[in-house]
Amino acid sequence: MDATLKQAIADELQVDPSVLTRDAVLIEIENWSSVTALSIMVLLSDALPEPVSPETMVRLKIFGDIEDLLVKGASN
């Protein structure tokens, strides 16, 4: 994952980027909310060739899911 994007997600969640490990459960991150999820959806959409749908966002359970989405989207 691009370090700048990871930092932007960490900033949105108001956490240190080191908290964002592959196995970090998103809803367990202290500042995770529906508002931050929407903001992160926009960040991801900007980083990918196509926008991230709300249905896709709901399926993202751990930070590794976000990383996998970015790898998959970058290869399309």
Jmol script that loads the backbone (N, CA, C; Angstrom):
load data "model"
ATOM      1  N   MET A   1       0.849  -1.173   0.000  1.00  0.00           N
ATOM      2  CA  MET A   1       0.000   0.000   0.000  1.00  0.00           C
ATOM      3  C   MET A   1       0.887   1.225   0.000  1.00  0.00           C
ATOM      4  N   ASP A   2       0.483   2.200  -0.763  1.00  0.00           N
ATOM      5  CA  ASP A   2       1.176   3.474  -0.832  1.00  0.00           C
ATOM      6  C   ASP A   2       1.195   4.120   0.560  1.00  0.00           C
ATOM      7  N   ALA A   3       2.370   4.540   1.001  1.00  0.00           N
ATOM      8  CA  ALA A   3       2.525   5.118   2.339  1.00  0.00           C
ATOM      9  C   ALA A   3       1.699   6.396   2.507  1.00  0.00           C
ATOM     10  N   THR A   4       1.561   7.161   1.444  1.00  0.00           N
ATOM     11  CA  THR A   4       0.784   8.405   1.519  1.00  0.00           C
ATOM     12  C   THR A   4      -0.688   8.097   1.763  1.00  0.00           C
ATOM     13  N   LEU A   5      -1.212   7.091   1.078  1.00  0.00           N
ATOM     14  CA  LEU A   5      -2.616   6.710   1.269  1.00  0.00           C
ATOM     15  C   LEU A   5      -2.827   6.134   2.666  1.00  0.00           C
ATOM     16  N   LYS A   6      -1.898   5.301   3.116  1.00  0.00           N
ATOM     17  CA  LYS A   6      -2.016   4.744   4.466  1.00  0.00           C
ATOM     18  C   LYS A   6      -2.004   5.860   5.499  1.00  0.00           C
ATOM     19  N   GLN A   7      -1.148   6.858   5.299  1.00  0.00           N
ATOM     20  CA  GLN A   7      -1.100   7.993   6.222  1.00  0.00           C
ATOM     21  C   GLN A   7      -2.414   8.766   6.174  1.00  0.00           C
ATOM     22  N   ALA A   8      -2.980   8.944   4.989  1.00  0.00           N
ATOM     23  CA  ALA A   8      -4.257   9.668   4.858  1.00  0.00           C
ATOM     24  C   ALA A   8      -5.379   8.933   5.590  1.00  0.00           C
ATOM     25  N   ILE A   9      -5.387   7.604   5.484  1.00  0.00           N
ATOM     26  CA  ILE A   9      -6.401   6.819   6.206  1.00  0.00           C
ATOM     27  C   ILE A   9      -6.172   6.932   7.708  1.00  0.00           C
ATOM     28  N   ALA A  10      -4.922   6.841   8.132  1.00  0.00           N
ATOM     29  CA  ALA A  10      -4.596   6.988   9.552  1.00  0.00           C
ATOM     30  C   ALA A  10      -5.005   8.369  10.055  1.00  0.00           C
ATOM     31  N   ASP A  11      -4.754   9.389   9.267  1.00  0.00           N
ATOM     32  CA  ASP A  11      -5.146  10.748   9.651  1.00  0.00           C
ATOM     33  C   ASP A  11      -6.656  10.853   9.802  1.00  0.00           C
ATOM     34  N   GLU A  12      -7.375  10.251   8.878  1.00  0.00           N
ATOM     35  CA  GLU A  12      -8.838  10.288   8.932  1.00  0.00           C
ATOM     36  C   GLU A  12      -9.352   9.616  10.206  1.00  0.00           C
ATOM     37  N   LEU A  13      -8.678   8.524  10.595  1.00  0.00           N
ATOM     38  CA  LEU A  13      -9.068   7.788  11.796  1.00  0.00           C
ATOM     39  C   LEU A  13      -8.426   8.339  13.062  1.00  0.00           C
ATOM     40  N   GLN A  14      -7.542   9.303  12.900  1.00  0.00           N
ATOM     41  CA  GLN A  14      -6.817   9.914  14.009  1.00  0.00           C
ATOM     42  C   GLN A  14      -6.058   8.864  14.820  1.00  0.00           C
ATOM     43  N   VAL A  15      -5.326   8.002  14.080  1.00  0.00           N
ATOM     44  CA  VAL A  15      -4.486   6.980  14.704  1.00  0.00           C
ATOM     45  C   VAL A  15      -3.110   7.001  14.050  1.00  0.00           C
ATOM     46  N   ASP A  16      -2.152   6.395  14.720  1.00  0.00           N
ATOM     47  CA  ASP A  16      -0.831   6.225  14.148  1.00  0.00           C
ATOM     48  C   ASP A  16      -0.925   5.164  13.052  1.00  0.00           C
ATOM     49  N   PRO A  17      -0.238   5.345  11.933  1.00  0.00           N
ATOM     50  CA  PRO A  17      -0.301   4.345  10.860  1.00  0.00           C
ATOM     51  C   PRO A  17       0.083   2.933  11.308  1.00  0.00           C
ATOM     52  N   SER A  18       0.878   2.818  12.367  1.00  0.00           N
ATOM     53  CA  SER A  18       1.281   1.493  12.854  1.00  0.00           C
ATOM     54  C   SER A  18       0.092   0.689  13.375  1.00  0.00           C
ATOM     55  N   VAL A  19      -1.010   1.364  13.693  1.00  0.00           N
ATOM     56  CA  VAL A  19      -2.230   0.680  14.138  1.00  0.00           C
ATOM     57  C   VAL A  19      -2.862  -0.084  12.974  1.00  0.00           C
ATOM     58  N   LEU A  20      -2.607   0.374  11.755  1.00  0.00           N
ATOM     59  CA  LEU A  20      -3.242  -0.186  10.569  1.00  0.00           C
ATOM     60  C   LEU A  20      -2.464  -1.388  10.040  1.00  0.00           C
ATOM     61  N   THR A  21      -2.520  -2.464  10.799  1.00  0.00           N
ATOM     62  CA  THR A  21      -1.902  -3.727  10.384  1.00  0.00           C
ATOM     63  C   THR A  21      -2.918  -4.521   9.561  1.00  0.00           C
ATOM     64  N   ARG A  22      -2.453  -5.519   8.843  1.00  0.00           N
ATOM     65  CA  ARG A  22      -3.356  -6.320   8.002  1.00  0.00           C
ATOM     66  C   ARG A  22      -4.516  -6.916   8.790  1.00  0.00           C
ATOM     67  N   ASP A  23      -4.265  -7.283  10.038  1.00  0.00           N
ATOM     68  CA  ASP A  23      -5.315  -7.941  10.817  1.00  0.00           C
ATOM     69  C   ASP A  23      -6.108  -6.994  11.716  1.00  0.00           C
ATOM     70  N   ALA A  24      -5.896  -5.694  11.589  1.00  0.00           N
ATOM     71  CA  ALA A  24      -6.652  -4.720  12.392  1.00  0.00           C
ATOM     72  C   ALA A  24      -8.119  -4.739  11.965  1.00  0.00           C
ATOM     73  N   VAL A  25      -9.004  -5.007  12.922  1.00  0.00           N
ATOM     74  CA  VAL A  25     -10.444  -5.043  12.658  1.00  0.00           C
ATOM     75  C   VAL A  25     -10.941  -3.601  12.610  1.00  0.00           C
ATOM     76  N   LEU A  26     -11.507  -3.233  11.480  1.00  0.00           N
ATOM     77  CA  LEU A  26     -11.867  -1.829  11.261  1.00  0.00           C
ATOM     78  C   LEU A  26     -12.841  -1.296  12.313  1.00  0.00           C
ATOM     79  N   ILE A  27     -13.891  -2.031  12.614  1.00  0.00           N
ATOM     80  CA  ILE A  27     -14.878  -1.504  13.563  1.00  0.00           C
ATOM     81  C   ILE A  27     -14.337  -1.432  14.992  1.00  0.00           C
ATOM     82  N   GLU A  28     -13.190  -2.064  15.236  1.00  0.00           N
ATOM     83  CA  GLU A  28     -12.578  -2.006  16.557  1.00  0.00           C
ATOM     84  C   GLU A  28     -11.597  -0.849  16.696  1.00  0.00           C
ATOM     85  N   ILE A  29     -11.308  -0.159  15.597  1.00  0.00           N
ATOM     86  CA  ILE A  29     -10.446   1.017  15.673  1.00  0.00           C
ATOM     87  C   ILE A  29     -11.255   2.120  16.353  1.00  0.00           C
ATOM     88  N   GLU A  30     -10.676   2.719  17.357  1.00  0.00           N
ATOM     89  CA  GLU A  30     -11.390   3.637  18.243  1.00  0.00           C
ATOM     90  C   GLU A  30     -12.231   4.690  17.512  1.00  0.00           C
ATOM     91  N   ASN A  31     -11.700   5.278  16.482  1.00  0.00           N
ATOM     92  CA  ASN A  31     -12.409   6.375  15.820  1.00  0.00           C
ATOM     93  C   ASN A  31     -13.177   5.943  14.570  1.00  0.00           C
ATOM     94  N   TRP A  32     -13.343   4.636  14.369  1.00  0.00           N
ATOM     95  CA  TRP A  32     -14.107   4.166  13.218  1.00  0.00           C
ATOM     96  C   TRP A  32     -15.578   4.515  13.417  1.00  0.00           C
ATOM     97  N   SER A  33     -16.178   5.101  12.412  1.00  0.00           N
ATOM     98  CA  SER A  33     -17.603   5.429  12.447  1.00  0.00           C
ATOM     99  C   SER A  33     -18.122   5.429  11.019  1.00  0.00           C
ATOM    100  N   SER A  34     -19.401   5.625  10.869  1.00  0.00           N
ATOM    101  CA  SER A  34     -19.962   5.681   9.516  1.00  0.00           C
ATOM    102  C   SER A  34     -19.410   6.885   8.756  1.00  0.00           C
ATOM    103  N   VAL A  35     -19.130   7.948   9.453  1.00  0.00           N
ATOM    104  CA  VAL A  35     -18.585   9.153   8.812  1.00  0.00           C
ATOM    105  C   VAL A  35     -17.157   8.904   8.336  1.00  0.00           C
ATOM    106  N   THR A  36     -16.320   8.286   9.185  1.00  0.00           N
ATOM    107  CA  THR A  36     -14.954   8.013   8.749  1.00  0.00           C
ATOM    108  C   THR A  36     -14.948   6.958   7.649  1.00  0.00           C
ATOM    109  N   ALA A  37     -15.882   6.005   7.719  1.00  0.00           N
ATOM    110  CA  ALA A  37     -15.973   5.003   6.657  1.00  0.00           C
ATOM    111  C   ALA A  37     -16.267   5.670   5.314  1.00  0.00           C
ATOM    112  N   LEU A  38     -17.149   6.653   5.303  1.00  0.00           N
ATOM    113  CA  LEU A  38     -17.449   7.387   4.063  1.00  0.00           C
ATOM    114  C   LEU A  38     -16.227   8.158   3.570  1.00  0.00           C
ATOM    115  N   SER A  39     -15.520   8.780   4.484  1.00  0.00           N
ATOM    116  CA  SER A  39     -14.314   9.518   4.106  1.00  0.00           C
ATOM    117  C   SER A  39     -13.255   8.584   3.528  1.00  0.00           C
ATOM    118  N   ILE A  40     -13.114   7.418   4.127  1.00  0.00           N
ATOM    119  CA  ILE A  40     -12.147   6.442   3.633  1.00  0.00           C
ATOM    120  C   ILE A  40     -12.606   5.889   2.283  1.00  0.00           C
ATOM    121  N   MET A  41     -13.904   5.722   2.115  1.00  0.00           N
ATOM    122  CA  MET A  41     -14.440   5.277   0.827  1.00  0.00           C
ATOM    123  C   MET A  41     -14.046   6.265  -0.275  1.00  0.00           C
ATOM    124  N   VAL A  42     -14.094   7.548   0.015  1.00  0.00           N
ATOM    125  CA  VAL A  42     -13.691   8.575  -0.955  1.00  0.00           C
ATOM    126  C   VAL A  42     -12.189   8.481  -1.230  1.00  0.00           C
ATOM    127  N   LEU A  43     -11.382   8.320  -0.182  1.00  0.00           N
ATOM    128  CA  LEU A  43      -9.932   8.179  -0.370  1.00  0.00           C
ATOM    129  C   LEU A  43      -9.615   6.978  -1.255  1.00  0.00           C
ATOM    130  N   LEU A  44     -10.280   5.862  -0.992  1.00  0.00           N
ATOM    131  CA  LEU A  44     -10.044   4.657  -1.788  1.00  0.00           C
ATOM    132  C   LEU A  44     -10.517   4.853  -3.223  1.00  0.00           C
ATOM    133  N   SER A  45     -11.647   5.488  -3.388  1.00  0.00           N
ATOM    134  CA  SER A  45     -12.177   5.741  -4.732  1.00  0.00           C
ATOM    135  C   SER A  45     -11.224   6.601  -5.541  1.00  0.00           C
ATOM    136  N   ASP A  46     -10.606   7.576  -4.884  1.00  0.00           N
ATOM    137  CA  ASP A  46      -9.638   8.435  -5.570  1.00  0.00           C
ATOM    138  C   ASP A  46      -8.385   7.668  -5.972  1.00  0.00           C
ATOM    139  N   ALA A  47      -8.060   6.608  -5.226  1.00  0.00           N
ATOM    140  CA  ALA A  47      -6.844   5.837  -5.492  1.00  0.00           C
ATOM    141  C   ALA A  47      -7.064   4.708  -6.499  1.00  0.00           C
ATOM    142  N   LEU A  48      -8.308   4.425  -6.807  1.00  0.00           N
ATOM    143  CA  LEU A  48      -8.637   3.311  -7.701  1.00  0.00           C
ATOM    144  C   LEU A  48      -9.215   3.811  -9.013  1.00  0.00           C
ATOM    145  N   PRO A  49      -9.184   2.962 -10.045  1.00  0.00           N
ATOM    146  CA  PRO A  49      -9.718   3.373 -11.344  1.00  0.00           C
ATOM    147  C   PRO A  49     -11.239   3.578 -11.335  1.00  0.00           C
ATOM    148  N   GLU A  50     -11.937   2.900 -10.413  1.00  0.00           N
ATOM    149  CA  GLU A  50     -13.391   3.030 -10.322  1.00  0.00           C
ATOM    150  C   GLU A  50     -13.776   3.351  -8.886  1.00  0.00           C
ATOM    151  N   PRO A  51     -14.895   4.043  -8.688  1.00  0.00           N
ATOM    152  CA  PRO A  51     -15.340   4.351  -7.318  1.00  0.00           C
ATOM    153  C   PRO A  51     -15.637   3.080  -6.522  1.00  0.00           C
ATOM    154  N   VAL A  52     -15.436   3.167  -5.232  1.00  0.00           N
ATOM    155  CA  VAL A  52     -15.759   2.074  -4.321  1.00  0.00           C
ATOM    156  C   VAL A  52     -17.238   2.203  -3.955  1.00  0.00           C
ATOM    157  N   SER A  53     -17.976   1.139  -4.135  1.00  0.00           N
ATOM    158  CA  SER A  53     -19.411   1.169  -3.835  1.00  0.00           C
ATOM    159  C   SER A  53     -19.646   0.978  -2.341  1.00  0.00           C
ATOM    160  N   PRO A  54     -20.796   1.431  -1.855  1.00  0.00           N
ATOM    161  CA  PRO A  54     -21.134   1.169  -0.454  1.00  0.00           C
ATOM    162  C   PRO A  54     -21.157  -0.333  -0.144  1.00  0.00           C
ATOM    163  N   GLU A  55     -21.596  -1.142  -1.103  1.00  0.00           N
ATOM    164  CA  GLU A  55     -21.627  -2.588  -0.905  1.00  0.00           C
ATOM    165  C   GLU A  55     -20.224  -3.143  -0.689  1.00  0.00           C
ATOM    166  N   THR A  56     -19.263  -2.613  -1.423  1.00  0.00           N
ATOM    167  CA  THR A  56     -17.871  -3.040  -1.257  1.00  0.00           C
ATOM    168  C   THR A  56     -17.354  -2.609   0.109  1.00  0.00           C
ATOM    169  N   MET A  57     -17.658  -1.398   0.512  1.00  0.00           N
ATOM    170  CA  MET A  57     -17.193  -0.896   1.812  1.00  0.00           C
ATOM    171  C   MET A  57     -17.696  -1.768   2.951  1.00  0.00           C
ATOM    172  N   VAL A  58     -18.924  -2.219   2.865  1.00  0.00           N
ATOM    173  CA  VAL A  58     -19.506  -3.048   3.924  1.00  0.00           C
ATOM    174  C   VAL A  58     -18.751  -4.370   4.056  1.00  0.00           C
ATOM    175  N   ARG A  59     -18.201  -4.851   2.962  1.00  0.00           N
ATOM    176  CA  ARG A  59     -17.466  -6.128   2.990  1.00  0.00           C
ATOM    177  C   ARG A  59     -16.052  -5.988   3.552  1.00  0.00           C
ATOM    178  N   LEU A  60     -15.566  -4.775   3.719  1.00  0.00           N
ATOM    179  CA  LEU A  60     -14.218  -4.570   4.251  1.00  0.00           C
ATOM    180  C   LEU A  60     -14.265  -4.685   5.770  1.00  0.00           C
ATOM    181  N   LYS A  61     -13.708  -5.749   6.294  1.00  0.00           N
ATOM    182  CA  LYS A  61     -13.775  -6.020   7.738  1.00  0.00           C
ATOM    183  C   LYS A  61     -12.460  -5.735   8.462  1.00  0.00           C
ATOM    184  N   ILE A  62     -11.349  -6.029   7.781  1.00  0.00           N
ATOM    185  CA  ILE A  62     -10.031  -5.796   8.370  1.00  0.00           C
ATOM    186  C   ILE A  62      -9.229  -4.903   7.428  1.00  0.00           C
ATOM    187  N   PHE A  63      -8.171  -4.307   7.953  1.00  0.00           N
ATOM    188  CA  PHE A  63      -7.378  -3.410   7.122  1.00  0.00           C
ATOM    189  C   PHE A  63      -6.776  -4.148   5.934  1.00  0.00           C
ATOM    190  N   GLY A  64      -6.484  -5.420   6.114  1.00  0.00           N
ATOM    191  CA  GLY A  64      -5.964  -6.233   5.006  1.00  0.00           C
ATOM    192  C   GLY A  64      -6.940  -6.284   3.838  1.00  0.00           C
ATOM    193  N   ASP A  65      -8.246  -6.212   4.123  1.00  0.00           N
ATOM    194  CA  ASP A  65      -9.241  -6.177   3.043  1.00  0.00           C
ATOM    195  C   ASP A  65      -9.076  -4.912   2.203  1.00  0.00           C
ATOM    196  N   ILE A  66      -8.749  -3.811   2.857  1.00  0.00           N
ATOM    197  CA  ILE A  66      -8.507  -2.553   2.134  1.00  0.00           C
ATOM    198  C   ILE A  66      -7.266  -2.700   1.257  1.00  0.00           C
ATOM    199  N   GLU A  67      -6.206  -3.269   1.832  1.00  0.00           N
ATOM    200  CA  GLU A  67      -4.978  -3.475   1.058  1.00  0.00           C
ATOM    201  C   GLU A  67      -5.234  -4.375  -0.143  1.00  0.00           C
ATOM    202  N   ASP A  68      -5.993  -5.449   0.071  1.00  0.00           N
ATOM    203  CA  ASP A  68      -6.305  -6.368  -1.031  1.00  0.00           C
ATOM    204  C   ASP A  68      -7.125  -5.679  -2.107  1.00  0.00           C
ATOM    205  N   LEU A  69      -8.077  -4.853  -1.702  1.00  0.00           N
ATOM    206  CA  LEU A  69      -8.896  -4.109  -2.665  1.00  0.00           C
ATOM    207  C   LEU A  69      -8.017  -3.209  -3.523  1.00  0.00           C
ATOM    208  N   LEU A  70      -7.051  -2.560  -2.917  1.00  0.00           N
ATOM    209  CA  LEU A  70      -6.157  -1.679  -3.661  1.00  0.00           C
ATOM    210  C   LEU A  70      -5.282  -2.460  -4.636  1.00  0.00           C
ATOM    211  N   VAL A  71      -4.796  -3.626  -4.211  1.00  0.00           N
ATOM    212  CA  VAL A  71      -3.976  -4.445  -5.106  1.00  0.00           C
ATOM    213  C   VAL A  71      -4.822  -4.940  -6.266  1.00  0.00           C
ATOM    214  N   LYS A  72      -6.015  -5.428  -5.966  1.00  0.00           N
ATOM    215  CA  LYS A  72      -6.916  -5.932  -7.012  1.00  0.00           C
ATOM    216  C   LYS A  72      -7.308  -4.801  -7.962  1.00  0.00           C
ATOM    217  N   GLY A  73      -7.638  -3.644  -7.422  1.00  0.00           N
ATOM    218  CA  GLY A  73      -8.051  -2.513  -8.251  1.00  0.00           C
ATOM    219  C   GLY A  73      -6.919  -1.978  -9.113  1.00  0.00           C
ATOM    220  N   ALA A  74      -5.710  -2.033  -8.592  1.00  0.00           N
ATOM    221  CA  ALA A  74      -4.557  -1.539  -9.351  1.00  0.00           C
ATOM    222  C   ALA A  74      -4.212  -2.473 -10.494  1.00  0.00           C
ATOM    223  N   SER A  75      -4.599  -3.741 -10.364  1.00  0.00           N
ATOM    224  CA  SER A  75      -4.252  -4.697 -11.414  1.00  0.00           C
ATOM    225  C   SER A  75      -5.296  -4.743 -12.528  1.00  0.00           C
ATOM    226  N   ASN A  76      -6.412  -4.067 -12.333  1.00  0.00           N
ATOM    227  CA  ASN A  76      -7.467  -4.040 -13.371  1.00  0.00           C
ATOM    228  C   ASN A  76      -7.128  -3.074 -14.480  1.00  0.00           C
TER     229      ASN A  76
END
end "model"
wireframe off; spacefill off
backbone 0.3
color backbone group
